[in-house]
Amino acid sequence: MKFGLPFELGMLASSIFASNTTTVSPSIYILGTSPPATNALSKALDTLGYSRLDPESDALLDHQTLANTYVEVTSNMQLAEIARTQPNAKFILPRGGRRIGEEDYALSARDFFAAEKRSRKYLELDVLAPKTSSQADNWVQLCDFLGMGYSVVERLDLWHFPK
C-alpha cells in the first residue's frame, strides 16, 4: 500500500515527538482569517504531529487533552476566554495576502497580546507567501515558535509550506 507524502511526513513527525514523552506542547489556537490561510496552517500543524480539535468538542474543557492539539478561534470573545483560562496556550494568525479587514484584525490581535503581555505566545505567518524562501522561513518560524527547533525542519525536509 502506498501513502502520500503528507501522510508519511505526518506519521514521521508523530513518531519523532511521541518518542520523547517529556515533550508536551501547549494547545495551539489558530486565529481564523481566510479559509485558504487557515487551511494552509492546519496542514502544516498536521505535518508536525498536531491534531485538530473541533471548536465545539467537550475535549476543550479538559486541559490535559489539549496538548499537541490545535483549534480555530473564530471570535474575540473566545480569544479573551482562552487567554484568561490557559496561560500557556499559543496563538497563530495565518495571513494570506491582503484581504479587506485582515490588516485591522491583525492589528487588533497584536494589540490584544501586547496588552496581555503575552506577545511571546503570538505568531503571525504569511502562510500563502509565493516565494520558496518565504515558505521555508515560515517552517523555521513555526517550529521555533512551537519549541521544536530548526532540526525538525531539516529532519522532515520542510521547505514548501502547504497550500
CORLINGI-V813051 format. One record per residue. PSI is psi in radians with two decimals (NA if undefined). OMEGA is omega in degrees with one decimal (* if undefined). D_CENTER is the distance of its C-alpha to the mean C-alpha in Angstrom with 1 decimal. Layout:
PSI/OMEGA/D_CENTER + PSI/OMEGA/D_CENTER
This chain:
2.32/-177.9/30.3 + 2.25/178.0/27.9 + 2.75/178.7/24.2 + 2.85/-178.6/22.0 + -0.77/179.6/19.9 + -0.67/178.6/16.4 + -0.81/-178.6/17.9 + -0.74/178.7/19.4 + -0.71/178.2/16.4 + -0.74/178.7/14.4 + -0.71/178.4/17.6 + -0.79/179.3/18.0 + -0.75/179.3/14.6 + -0.73/-178.4/15.4 + -0.60/177.8/18.8 + -0.80/-176.0/17.9 + -0.49/177.6/15.9 + -0.48/-179.0/18.3 + -0.32/178.2/21.2 + 1.50/-173.3/20.1 + -0.21/178.4/20.4 + -0.21/179.7/20.3 + 1.79/175.6/16.6 + 2.05/-176.6/14.8 + 2.57/173.0/11.4 + 2.85/179.8/11.0 + 2.66/-179.0/9.1 + 2.38/177.6/5.7 + 2.19/177.2/6.6 + 2.14/176.0/5.9 + 1.85/-171.6/9.2 + 2.21/173.8/10.9 + -2.07/178.9/12.8 + 2.61/177.8/14.5 + -0.74/178.8/14.2 + -0.70/179.8/14.1 + -0.75/179.1/11.2 + -0.73/178.7/9.2 + -0.71/179.5/10.5 + -0.80/179.6/9.8 + -0.67/177.4/6.0 + -0.77/178.6/6.8 + -0.69/178.7/9.2 + -0.77/179.1/7.5 + -0.65/174.9/5.5 + -0.77/-179.8/9.1 + -0.60/-178.3/10.7 + 0.06/174.9/9.5 + 0.18/176.9/11.0 + 2.70/178.0/8.7 + 2.45/179.5/10.5 + 2.35/173.2/10.1 + 2.49/175.5/12.4 + 2.40/-180.0/14.6 + -0.36/-179.9/14.7 + 0.02/-174.7/18.5 + 2.49/174.4/18.3 + -0.36/180.0/20.6 + -0.38/179.0/18.2 + -0.39/179.5/16.4 + -0.34/-179.2/19.6 + 1.79/-174.3/19.6 + -0.38/177.6/17.4 + -0.63/-178.5/18.2 + -0.11/-178.4/16.6 + -0.16/179.9/13.2 + 2.40/179.1/12.7 + 0.63/177.8/10.2 + 2.88/172.4/9.0 + 2.63/-177.6/6.7 + 2.51/175.3/8.8 + 2.22/177.6/9.4 + 2.25/-174.7/11.5 + -0.03/179.9/14.4 + 2.71/177.6/16.8 + -0.51/178.8/17.6 + -0.76/176.3/19.5 + -0.77/-179.0/16.6 + -0.84/-179.0/14.7 + -0.72/179.9/17.8 + -0.76/179.7/18.5 + -0.78/179.6/15.2 + -0.61/-180.0/15.6 + -0.74/-172.7/19.2 + -0.30/-178.0/18.9 + 1.46/-175.3/15.9 + -0.36/-179.7/16.5 + -0.04/-179.4/14.0 + 2.64/178.2/10.9 + 2.59/-174.5/8.1 + 2.38/-179.9/7.1 + 2.29/175.4/5.4 + 1.87/177.3/8.1 + 2.22/179.3/8.3 + 2.62/-178.3/11.9 + 1.32/-178.7/14.4 + -2.87/-178.3/17.8 + 1.69/175.6/20.0 + 2.69/178.8/20.2 + 2.20/178.5/22.6 + -0.24/-177.1/21.1 + -0.70/-179.6/17.7 + -0.69/176.9/19.1 + -0.71/179.3/20.5 + -0.75/178.4/17.3 + -0.75/179.6/15.5 + -0.74/179.7/18.6 + -0.63/177.3/18.7 + -0.78/177.7/15.2 + -0.79/180.0/16.2 + -0.73/-179.8/19.5 + -0.85/-177.0/18.1 + -0.54/175.6/16.1 + -0.75/179.4/19.2 + -0.60/179.6/21.5 + -0.07/-176.0/19.7 + 0.73/-178.8/19.8 + 0.50/-176.0/16.1 + -0.39/177.8/15.1 + -0.12/178.4/13.9 + 0.24/-174.5/11.2 + 2.36/-180.0/10.0 + 2.39/171.5/8.6 + 2.34/177.8/9.7 + 2.35/171.4/9.4 + 1.47/-170.8/12.2 + -0.27/-180.0/10.6 + 0.36/179.7/14.1 + 2.31/-176.5/16.1 + -0.48/-176.9/19.2 + 2.40/178.1/20.2 + -0.66/180.0/19.5 + -0.64/177.4/19.4 + -0.66/178.4/16.6 + -0.78/178.3/14.5 + -0.70/178.7/15.3 + -0.61/176.0/14.5 + -0.74/178.3/10.9 + -0.76/-179.1/10.6 + -0.82/179.9/12.5 + -0.77/-178.1/10.6 + -0.83/-179.7/7.2 + -0.68/177.6/9.3 + -0.78/179.7/11.4 + -0.64/-179.0/9.0 + -0.02/178.1/8.1 + 0.36/-177.6/11.8 + -0.49/178.4/12.4 + 2.94/-176.2/14.6 + -0.48/-177.1/16.0 + -0.54/178.0/17.9 + -0.71/178.5/15.1 + -0.78/179.8/14.9 + -0.80/-178.2/18.6 + -0.71/-178.1/19.0 + 0.00/178.8/16.9 + 0.95/-176.3/18.2 + 1.77/-179.8/15.0 + -0.58/-179.2/16.5 + 2.01/-179.7/15.8 + 2.44/-177.7/12.4 + 2.67/175.8/12.5 + NA/*/14.2
